[in-house]
Amino acid sequence: MGANPGRRDAWPRPRRARFVWVRAVGKQHPRPGLIVAWRRHGTSWEALVTYLDDSKRDPQLVQRWVDARQMSPVWADPNDTGW
């Protein structure tokens, strides 16, 4: 493989976003999160999201069910390294 990989060497474009911004109530800014699983809750969807809560003195890794309306997807292209 050379310095400029061909089209066949590229990763396929992801079909789903696994990385999200989590908008939590009372927080100053959204937190980056990773979706682990989805479930239907009544008429809406929820995702099991893992994110770092650094609003307190000791940051904690949090995993909780978050309503889909409190998240924004982050589309990450594995082929774009940003270099």
MDTraj code that builds the backbone (N, CA, C; nanometers):
import mdtraj as md
import numpy as np

residues = "MET GLY ALA ASN PRO GLY ARG ARG ASP ALA TRP PRO ARG PRO ARG ARG ALA ARG PHE VAL TRP VAL ARG ALA VAL GLY LYS GLN HIS PRO ARG PRO GLY LEU ILE VAL ALA TRP ARG ARG HIS GLY THR SER TRP GLU ALA LEU VAL THR TYR LEU ASP ASP SER LYS ARG ASP PRO GLN LEU VAL GLN ARG TRP VAL ASP ALA ARG GLN MET SER PRO VAL TRP ALA ASP PRO ASN ASP THR GLY TRP".split()
xyz = np.array([
    [0.0853, -0.1177, 0.0000],
    [0.0000, 0.0000, 0.0000],
    [0.0891, 0.1230, 0.0000],
    [0.0626, 0.2151, -0.0870],
    [0.1423, 0.3355, -0.0990],
    [0.0977, 0.4450, -0.0041],
    [0.1536, 0.5628, -0.0258],
    [0.1207, 0.6775, 0.0592],
    [-0.0236, 0.7231, 0.0383],
    [-0.0770, 0.7017, -0.0807],
    [-0.2146, 0.7403, -0.1109],
    [-0.2947, 0.6139, -0.1407],
    [-0.3651, 0.5603, -0.0406],
    [-0.4391, 0.4355, -0.0634],
    [-0.5506, 0.4548, -0.1647],
    [-0.5777, 0.3487, -0.2375],
    [-0.6840, 0.3527, -0.3369],
    [-0.8209, 0.3431, -0.2741],
    [-0.9207, 0.3469, -0.3577],
    [-1.0581, 0.3429, -0.3099],
    [-1.0906, 0.2099, -0.2418],
    [-1.0317, 0.1023, -0.2869],
    [-1.0590, -0.0294, -0.2296],
    [-0.9970, -0.0468, -0.0911],
    [-0.8972, 0.0340, -0.0589],
    [-0.8317, 0.0242, 0.0714],
    [-0.9042, 0.1033, 0.1793],
    [-1.0050, 0.1784, 0.1428],
    [-1.0751, 0.2634, 0.2392],
    [-1.1765, 0.1823, 0.3196],
    [-1.2003, 0.2266, 0.4426],
    [-1.3046, 0.1658, 0.5258],
    [-1.4411, 0.2028, 0.4692],
    [-1.5414, 0.1162, 0.4824],
    [-1.6756, 0.1527, 0.4359],
    [-1.7347, 0.2650, 0.5212],
    [-1.8184, 0.3464, 0.4610],
    [-1.8823, 0.4568, 0.5332],
    [-1.9769, 0.3993, 0.6395],
    [-1.9672, 0.4475, 0.7639],
    [-2.0547, 0.3935, 0.8683],
    [-2.2020, 0.4222, 0.8398],
    [-2.2871, 0.3239, 0.8705],
    [-2.4307, 0.3398, 0.8469],
    [-2.5016, 0.4026, 0.9663],
    [-2.4438, 0.3878, 1.0845],
    [-2.5044, 0.4433, 1.2058],
    [-2.4013, 0.5227, 1.2827],
    [-2.4493, 0.6216, 1.3530],
    [-2.3602, 0.6996, 1.4393],
    [-2.3569, 0.6334, 1.5762],
    [-2.2402, 0.6055, 1.6268],
    [-2.2237, 0.5511, 1.7614],
    [-2.1759, 0.6594, 1.8579],
    [-2.1187, 0.7650, 1.8037],
    [-2.0720, 0.8755, 1.8867],
    [-2.1770, 0.9850, 1.8864],
    [-2.2062, 1.0401, 2.0040],
    [-2.3114, 1.1419, 2.0169],
    [-2.2671, 1.2512, 2.1131],
    [-2.3366, 1.3631, 2.1050],
    [-2.3288, 1.4679, 2.2066],
    [-2.4505, 1.4499, 2.2954],
    [-2.4287, 1.4378, 2.4259],
    [-2.5366, 1.4177, 2.5218],
    [-2.5666, 1.5513, 2.5883],
    [-2.6903, 1.5976, 2.5715],
    [-2.7336, 1.7221, 2.6365],
    [-2.8031, 1.6851, 2.7667],
    [-2.7347, 1.7069, 2.8767],
    [-2.7913, 1.6744, 3.0077],
    [-2.8520, 1.8001, 3.0693],
    [-2.9551, 1.7813, 3.1490],
    [-3.0233, 1.8939, 3.2134],
    [-2.9309, 1.9546, 3.3185],
    [-2.9184, 2.0861, 3.3162],
    [-2.8390, 2.1560, 3.4155],
    [-2.6904, 2.1601, 3.3867],
    [-2.6466, 2.1063, 3.2752],
    [-2.5041, 2.1069, 3.2423],
    [-2.4724, 2.2286, 3.1560],
    [-2.3512, 2.2762, 3.1655],
    [-2.3083, 2.3931, 3.0883],
    [-2.2919, 2.3601, 2.9401],
    [-2.2381, 2.2444, 2.9120],
    [-2.2112, 2.2084, 2.7732],
    [-2.2413, 2.0595, 2.7534],
    [-2.2668, 2.0179, 2.6295],
    [-2.2934, 1.8762, 2.6051],
    [-2.1683, 1.7917, 2.6263],
    [-2.1902, 1.6656, 2.6565],
    [-2.0809, 1.5725, 2.6815],
    [-2.0696, 1.4756, 2.5640],
    [-1.9470, 1.4431, 2.5207],
    [-1.9323, 1.3407, 2.4171],
    [-1.9615, 1.2036, 2.4758],
    [-2.0369, 1.1226, 2.4016],
    [-2.0745, 0.9910, 2.4518],
    [-2.0657, 0.8834, 2.3455],
    [-2.0729, 0.7593, 2.3913],
    [-2.0687, 0.6428, 2.3046],
    [-2.1942, 0.5601, 2.3287],
    [-2.2691, 0.5313, 2.2217],
    [-2.3910, 0.4507, 2.2322],
    [-2.3523, 0.3036, 2.2396],
    [-2.4055, 0.2346, 2.3412],
    [-2.3788, 0.0929, 2.3610],
    [-2.4962, 0.0089, 2.3095],
    [-2.6206, 0.0541, 2.3336],
    [-2.7390, -0.0223, 2.2928],
    [-2.8580, 0.0713, 2.2778],
    [-2.9613, 0.0231, 2.2078],
    [-3.0860, 0.0968, 2.1885],
    [-3.2016, 0.0159, 2.2474],
    [-3.3072, 0.0873, 2.2903],
    [-3.4317, 0.0219, 2.3301],
    [-3.5477, 0.1171, 2.3059],
    [-3.6650, 0.0605, 2.2881],
    [-3.7861, 0.1398, 2.2700],
    [-3.8518, 0.1560, 2.4065],
    [-3.8856, 0.2794, 2.4412],
    [-3.9494, 0.3101, 2.5695],
    [-4.0794, 0.3846, 2.5399],
    [-4.1903, 0.3118, 2.5405],
    [-4.3186, 0.3730, 2.5041],
    [-4.3198, 0.4074, 2.3569],
    [-4.3375, 0.5355, 2.3266],
    [-4.3402, 0.5791, 2.1869],
    [-4.2076, 0.6390, 2.1424],
    [-4.1087, 0.6459, 2.2320],
    [-3.9807, 0.7056, 2.1956],
    [-3.8678, 0.6034, 2.2089],
    [-3.7496, 0.6428, 2.1664],
    [-3.6317, 0.5580, 2.1731],
    [-3.5349, 0.6101, 2.2779],
    [-3.4643, 0.5161, 2.3417],
    [-3.3595, 0.5491, 2.4374],
    [-3.2333, 0.4723, 2.3995],
    [-3.1188, 0.5305, 2.4341],
    [-2.9913, 0.4649, 2.4084],
    [-2.9146, 0.4525, 2.5387],
    [-2.8484, 0.3403, 2.5555],
    [-2.7585, 0.3227, 2.6681],
    [-2.6277, 0.3898, 2.6286],
    [-2.5953, 0.4999, 2.6965],
    [-2.4822, 0.5841, 2.6580],
    [-2.3791, 0.5863, 2.7701],
    [-2.2530, 0.5795, 2.7323],
    [-2.1421, 0.5937, 2.8258],
    [-2.0754, 0.7278, 2.7985],
    [-2.0585, 0.8083, 2.9036],
    [-1.9925, 0.9381, 2.8877],
    [-1.9243, 0.9764, 3.0181],
    [-1.8347, 1.0730, 3.0109],
    [-1.7606, 1.1198, 3.1267],
    [-1.8305, 1.2420, 3.1851],
    [-1.8693, 1.2331, 3.3106],
    [-1.9304, 1.3465, 3.3808],
    [-1.8200, 1.4156, 3.4605],
    [-1.7728, 1.5261, 3.4067],
    [-1.6637, 1.5986, 3.4719],
    [-1.7112, 1.7278, 3.5371],
    [-1.8386, 1.7323, 3.5744],
    [-1.8925, 1.8538, 3.6352],
    [-1.8543, 1.8659, 3.7827],
    [-1.8128, 1.7571, 3.8445],
    [-1.7739, 1.7595, 3.9849],
    [-1.6222, 1.7519, 3.9963],
    [-1.5755, 1.7556, 4.1196],
    [-1.4302, 1.7535, 4.1412],
    [-1.3674, 1.6234, 4.0923],
    [-1.4322, 1.5107, 4.1215],
    [-1.3842, 1.3798, 4.0760],
    [-1.4678, 1.3353, 3.9567],
    [-1.4092, 1.3361, 3.8362],
    [-1.4861, 1.2913, 3.7184],
    [-1.5286, 1.1458, 3.7321],
    [-1.6482, 1.1169, 3.6802],
    [-1.7008, 0.9817, 3.6861],
    [-1.7436, 0.9360, 3.5475],
    [-1.7182, 0.8083, 3.5199],
    [-1.7664, 0.7486, 3.3968],
    [-1.9093, 0.7031, 3.4218],
    [-2.0039, 0.7570, 3.3449],
    [-2.1461, 0.7323, 3.3656],
    [-2.1992, 0.6485, 3.2499],
    [-2.2836, 0.5516, 3.2835],
    [-2.3538, 0.4747, 3.1816],
    [-2.5006, 0.4750, 3.2203],
    [-2.5860, 0.5346, 3.1335],
    [-2.7284, 0.5435, 3.1654],
    [-2.8097, 0.5477, 3.0369],
    [-2.9407, 0.5236, 3.0533],
    [-3.0327, 0.5317, 2.9402],
    [-3.0690, 0.6776, 2.9174],
    [-3.0516, 0.7248, 2.7944],
    [-3.0763, 0.8642, 2.7578],
    [-3.1793, 0.8678, 2.6468],
    [-3.2762, 0.9567, 2.6592],
    [-3.3768, 0.9750, 2.5548],
    [-3.3089, 1.0234, 2.4264],
    [-3.3549, 0.9728, 2.3128],
    [-3.2940, 1.0073, 2.1844],
    [-3.3006, 1.1566, 2.1553],
    [-3.3987, 1.2270, 2.2124],
    [-3.4111, 1.3710, 2.1885],
    [-3.3047, 1.4514, 2.2620],
    [-3.2327, 1.3895, 2.3549],
    [-3.1264, 1.4577, 2.4281],
    [-2.9884, 1.4340, 2.3670],
    [-2.9849, 1.3750, 2.2470],
    [-2.8579, 1.3436, 2.1834],
    [-2.8521, 1.4013, 2.0427],
    [-2.7306, 1.4327, 1.9996],
    [-2.7047, 1.4742, 1.8618],
    [-2.5955, 1.3837, 1.8071],
    [-2.6149, 1.3244, 1.6887],
    [-2.5134, 1.2329, 1.6357],
    [-2.3865, 1.3057, 1.5929],
    [-2.2747, 1.2365, 1.6053],
    [-2.1457, 1.2846, 1.5563],
    [-2.1021, 1.1842, 1.4507],
    [-2.1004, 1.2279, 1.3259],
    [-2.0625, 1.1385, 1.2171],
    [-1.9119, 1.1403, 1.2027],
    [-1.8493, 1.0273, 1.2320],
    [-1.7044, 1.0144, 1.2233],
    [-1.6691, 0.9290, 1.1020],
    [-1.5888, 0.9840, 1.0126],
    [-1.5436, 0.9104, 0.8949],
    [-1.4084, 0.8480, 0.9268],
    [-1.3984, 0.7150, 0.9303],
    [-1.2702, 0.6521, 0.9641],
    [-1.1614, 0.6752, 0.8608],
    [-1.1989, 0.7214, 0.7424],
    [-1.1000, 0.7464, 0.6370],
    [-1.0398, 0.8866, 0.6456],
    [-1.1059, 0.9763, 0.7170],
    [-1.0563, 1.1136, 0.7303],
    [-0.9801, 1.1246, 0.8613],
    [-0.8489, 1.1224, 0.8529],
    [-0.7663, 1.1277, 0.9739],
    [-0.7453, 1.2696, 1.0218],
    [-0.7772, 1.3682, 0.9403],
    [-0.7616, 1.5075, 0.9800],
    [-0.6171, 1.5567, 0.9748],
    [-0.5300, 1.4807, 0.9100],
    [-0.3894, 1.5198, 0.9023],
    [-0.3649, 1.6096, 0.7871],
])
top = md.Topology()
chain = top.add_chain()
for i, resn in enumerate(residues, 1):
    res = top.add_residue(resn, chain, resSeq=i)
    for name in ("N", "CA", "C"):
        top.add_atom(name, md.element.get_by_symbol(name[0]), res)
traj = md.Trajectory(xyz[None], top)
